[in-house]
Amino acid sequence: MVFRFDVVGVGALNFDSIAPVSPAARSLLRGGVDWGAECRVGAATVDAAMRTVHAAVVRVAVGGSAYNTVAALAHTGAGLRLGYVGVAGRLPVPGAPIVQRLQRLGIDTELVRDVPGELSGVCLSLVKDGERTLLVHPGANDRMAGHLESRFEQVVQYLSAARTVHVTSLLDERSPAVLADVLAAVRDRSPETALTFDPGHVWAGSGTAPVAALATMADHVLVNERELLALGATGDDTWAADRILRVGRPGRVVHVKRPAGVTTFIRSGPLLRARFHPQDTLAADLVLDATGAGDLYAAGVLAALAGGAHQHDGVRLGLALARHKLLHLADAGHADLAAVYEDWARRRARTG
């Protein structure tokens, strides 16, 4: 089958700010935040938190999990054909609108709905000792379910023309169910289209049928250990991976991201096989920003899939991109992603 796109991202579009956790921020948010996780908050809360840490904000950029992954793919120089499905609001700072930024990266925006009269999603990442807590005000992203419903057939056609569709979480209540319907239609129309799914903390712990359906459809489920145990509804990682993989089509993979590396689980007949892929761990004082490292890992997996590489090669590229991300704030290191990709390609060519 000839595909129009190599990868299409589906998810939120945010304005991201990164700051160290301050005593004032902890005091302001005491009792209302699950530290170390992603939390939906109102506009007033995120505004107050941003004013509290304003002097300490060290980096701002356009973000969102799927956006981070697709933007990283654009910077690898791999020549991938990229697209995006989402809702873009007005950024709270001067500068080019989100749609223009996507287009400058060579990312198709045919199915990005532009809502300039509404504030974009806003995400404040509070970082301490390598751990990040995300405060997210969804803004225009709450219109995603309506966007998908109003253009259902166009979205299905668009995603069916992609080699891989990468889906990440949104924070409104309706999007999971609508997305599950969309992707079921994509799977019926284009069985060769691969689906990758990063549920994030909120969706992984939701316990809802639509999120479970998305995980069941996905060929690759990308989670950290906390998300794995929540999504698999058990306190043991092997049992959790087994619960996720026991249904669905053959060859599905669960990727569990940890600081020391990634464990991949795949079912082979009645057996569940696990393989640990170690990471060249960085010293804590070298880690500048862990926010988005998982999104860069996803970019590595997706780039390898698009090039026909084995999934283990994709894990290696993902780990290399994630490690590079840890050394830089936000997207400050993206100019060097092409060099990381080229190094991976040379190593892969040497080893066959």
C-alpha positions in Angstrom: 0.0 0.0 0.0 1.2 3.5 -0.8 0.8 5.9 2.1 0.5 9.6 1.9 2.1 10.1 5.3 4.7 8.2 7.3 3.5 9.5 10.7 0.5 11.5 11.8 0.3 12.8 15.3 -3.1 13.1 17.2 -3.2 15.1 20.4 -3.1 18.3 22.3 -1.3 21.6 21.2 -0.1 23.6 24.2 2.1 26.5 25.2 4.7 25.0 27.5 6.6 26.7 30.3 9.3 25.0 32.4 10.4 26.2 35.9 12.0 24.7 39.0 9.7 24.0 41.9 9.7 26.9 44.3 8.6 26.9 48.0 5.9 29.5 46.9 4.6 27.2 44.2 4.5 24.2 46.6 2.6 26.4 49.1 0.1 27.6 46.5 -0.6 24.1 45.2 -0.5 22.2 48.5 -3.2 19.5 48.5 -4.4 20.2 45.0 -1.7 18.5 42.9 -0.5 14.9 42.5 3.3 15.7 42.4 5.2 13.8 39.8 2.1 13.4 37.5 0.0 15.3 35.0 -2.8 17.3 36.5 -5.7 19.2 34.9 -6.2 22.6 36.5 -8.4 25.6 35.8 -7.2 28.7 34.1 -7.0 30.6 37.4 -4.8 28.0 39.0 -2.3 27.7 36.1 -2.2 31.5 35.8 -1.5 31.9 39.6 1.2 29.2 39.4 2.9 30.8 36.4 2.9 34.2 38.1 4.4 32.5 41.2 7.3 31.0 39.3 7.5 33.8 36.6 11.0 34.9 37.5 12.3 31.3 37.5 10.8 30.3 34.1 13.7 29.0 32.1 12.2 28.0 28.8 8.9 28.4 26.9 7.9 26.6 23.7 5.0 25.1 21.8 4.3 21.6 23.1 1.9 18.8 23.7 3.0 15.1 23.8 2.1 14.3 20.2 3.4 17.7 19.0 6.7 17.1 20.7 7.1 13.7 19.0 6.2 14.9 15.5 8.3 18.0 15.8 11.3 15.9 16.9 10.7 13.6 13.8 10.8 16.7 11.6 14.2 17.7 13.2 15.8 14.3 12.6 16.2 15.0 8.9 14.9 11.5 8.1 12.7 12.9 5.3 9.5 11.6 6.8 6.1 12.9 5.6 4.3 14.2 8.7 0.8 15.3 9.5 -1.2 16.4 12.6 -4.8 16.3 13.9 -5.6 18.7 16.7 -7.0 22.1 17.7 -4.8 25.2 17.8 -5.7 28.1 20.0 -4.1 31.5 20.5 -0.7 31.5 22.2 -0.5 33.6 25.4 2.7 35.3 24.1 3.7 37.2 20.9 4.9 35.1 18.0 3.8 33.0 15.1 0.6 31.0 15.5 0.8 27.3 16.2 -0.4 26.4 12.7 2.4 28.4 11.1 4.9 26.8 13.4 3.7 23.3 12.3 3.9 24.3 8.7 7.5 25.7 9.1 8.5 22.2 10.3 7.0 20.7 7.1 4.1 19.2 9.1 0.8 19.0 7.2 -2.0 21.0 8.9 -5.0 20.1 6.8 -6.8 18.7 9.8 -5.6 21.1 12.5 -8.5 23.3 13.5 -7.4 26.9 14.1 -9.4 28.7 16.8 -7.5 32.1 17.1 -10.2 33.6 19.4 -9.6 31.0 22.1 -6.5 30.5 24.3 -4.4 27.5 23.5 -3.7 24.8 26.0 -1.2 25.9 28.6 1.2 23.5 30.4 3.5 24.5 33.3 6.2 21.9 34.0 7.5 22.1 37.5 10.9 20.3 37.8 12.8 19.1 40.9 15.6 16.5 41.0 14.7 15.2 37.6 11.0 14.7 38.4 8.4 16.8 36.6 4.9 17.7 37.6 2.7 19.0 34.8 -0.1 21.5 35.4 -2.3 21.6 32.3 -5.1 23.9 31.4 -6.6 22.4 28.2 -7.9 25.6 26.6 -8.8 25.1 22.9 -7.9 21.4 23.2 -11.3 20.8 24.8 -12.8 21.3 21.4 -11.1 18.1 20.0 -14.0 15.8 20.4 -16.3 18.2 18.5 -13.6 18.6 15.8 -13.3 14.9 15.3 -17.1 14.4 15.2 -17.7 17.3 12.8 -15.1 16.0 10.3 -15.3 12.3 11.1 -15.0 10.9 7.6 -12.2 13.3 6.6 -10.2 12.4 9.8 -10.7 8.7 9.1 -9.5 9.1 5.5 -6.5 11.3 6.6 -5.4 8.8 9.3 -5.9 5.8 7.0 -3.4 7.4 4.6 -0.6 7.2 7.3 1.9 4.4 7.8 1.7 5.1 11.5 -0.7 7.1 13.7 0.6 8.3 17.0 -2.1 9.1 19.6 -1.6 10.9 22.9 -3.9 12.0 25.6 -6.3 14.9 26.0 -8.0 16.0 29.2 -11.7 16.4 28.3 -14.1 13.6 29.0 -15.4 12.9 25.5 -12.2 12.6 23.4 -11.3 9.0 24.4 -14.6 7.6 23.1 -14.6 9.7 19.9 -11.0 8.7 19.2 -11.8 5.1 19.8 -14.5 5.3 17.2 -12.2 7.1 14.7 -9.4 4.6 15.1 -11.7 1.6 14.9 -12.8 3.0 11.5 -9.2 3.5 10.5 -8.3 -0.1 11.5 -11.2 -1.4 9.3 -10.3 0.8 6.3 -6.5 0.4 6.5 -5.3 -2.7 8.5 -1.7 -1.9 7.5 -1.7 1.4 9.4 0.1 0.9 12.7 -1.2 2.6 15.8 1.0 3.8 18.6 -0.5 5.0 21.9 0.9 7.0 24.8 -1.9 7.4 27.3 -0.1 9.6 29.9 -0.9 9.6 33.6 -4.5 10.8 33.4 -5.7 8.3 30.8 -3.7 5.4 32.1 -5.4 5.7 35.5 -8.9 6.6 34.2 -10.1 3.0 34.1 -12.5 3.8 31.3 -13.6 1.5 28.5 -12.6 3.9 25.7 -9.0 4.2 27.0 -8.9 0.4 27.3 -10.1 0.2 23.7 -7.4 2.5 22.5 -4.8 0.4 24.3 -6.2 -2.8 22.8 -6.1 -1.4 19.3 -2.5 0.0 19.6 0.4 -1.9 18.1 2.7 -0.1 20.4 1.7 1.1 23.9 4.3 3.5 25.4 4.1 4.0 29.2 6.3 4.6 32.3 6.1 2.2 35.1 3.5 4.1 37.0 1.3 4.3 33.9 1.8 0.6 33.2 0.5 -0.4 36.6 -2.5 1.9 36.3 -3.4 0.9 32.8 -2.9 -2.8 33.6 -4.8 -2.5 36.9 -2.3 -4.5 38.9 0.7 -3.9 41.0 3.1 -6.2 39.0 4.6 -5.1 35.8 4.5 -8.5 34.1 0.9 -9.1 35.0 0.0 -5.5 33.9 1.7 -6.0 30.5 0.0 -9.3 30.1 -3.5 -7.8 30.8 -2.8 -5.2 28.1 -1.5 -7.6 25.5 -3.8 -10.6 26.0 -6.3 -9.2 23.5 -5.8 -7.5 20.1 -3.9 -8.5 17.0 -0.6 -10.4 17.2 2.8 -8.7 17.6 1.6 -5.9 19.8 4.3 -4.4 22.1 4.3 -2.6 25.5 7.2 -0.3 26.0 7.9 0.5 29.7 10.2 3.5 30.1 12.4 3.8 33.2 15.5 6.0 33.9 17.7 3.0 33.6 16.3 1.8 30.3 13.2 0.4 28.5 11.6 -3.0 29.0 9.6 -4.3 26.0 6.9 -6.9 26.4 5.6 -8.9 23.5 3.3 -11.9 23.3 4.7 -14.9 21.4 1.9 -17.5 21.3 0.9 -18.3 24.9 4.1 -16.7 26.2 4.8 -13.2 27.3 8.4 -12.3 26.4 10.2 -9.4 28.1 13.5 -7.8 27.1 15.3 -5.0 28.9 17.2 -2.4 26.9 19.6 -0.5 29.1 20.1 3.2 28.9 23.4 5.0 29.3 22.2 6.7 32.5 23.1 10.4 33.1 24.3 11.7 36.4 21.5 13.7 38.1 23.4 17.0 37.9 23.5 16.6 34.1 19.8 16.3 33.6 18.5 19.7 32.7 14.9 18.8 31.7 13.1 15.4 31.8 9.8 16.9 30.4 9.2 15.4 27.0 12.0 12.8 27.1 9.3 10.1 26.6 8.0 11.9 23.6 11.5 11.8 22.1 11.7 8.1 22.8 8.4 7.7 20.9 10.0 9.7 18.0 12.8 7.1 17.8 10.4 4.2 17.7 8.3 5.9 15.0 11.3 6.8 12.9 12.5 3.3 13.0 9.1 1.9 12.1 8.8 4.3 9.2 12.1 3.1 7.9 11.3 -0.6 8.2 13.7 -1.2 11.0 13.3 -3.9 13.7 11.5 -2.7 16.8 14.7 -3.2 18.9 16.5 -0.8 16.6 13.6 1.6 17.3 14.2 1.2 21.0 17.9 2.0 20.6 17.1 5.2 18.6 14.4 6.2 21.1 16.8 5.8 24.0 19.4 7.9 22.2 17.0 10.7 21.4 15.6 10.7 24.9 19.1 10.9 26.4 19.9 13.8 24.2 16.6 15.5 25.3 17.6 15.2 29.0 20.6 17.3 28.4 18.6 20.3 27.0 15.8 22.5 28.1 12.6 22.1 26.1 13.5 22.0 22.4 16.9 23.7 22.7 18.7 20.6 21.6 16.5 19.8 18.5 19.0 21.3 16.1 21.3 18.3 17.0 18.7 15.6 16.5 19.7 15.0 12.9 23.2 14.1 14.2 21.8 11.7 16.7 19.7 10.1 14.0 22.6 9.8 11.6 24.8 8.2 14.2 22.1 5.6 14.9 21.7 4.9 11.1 25.5 4.4 10.8 25.6 2.0 13.7 22.6 0.1 12.3 24.2 -0.1 8.9 27.5 -1.5 10.4 25.7 -4.2 12.5 23.1 -5.1 9.8 
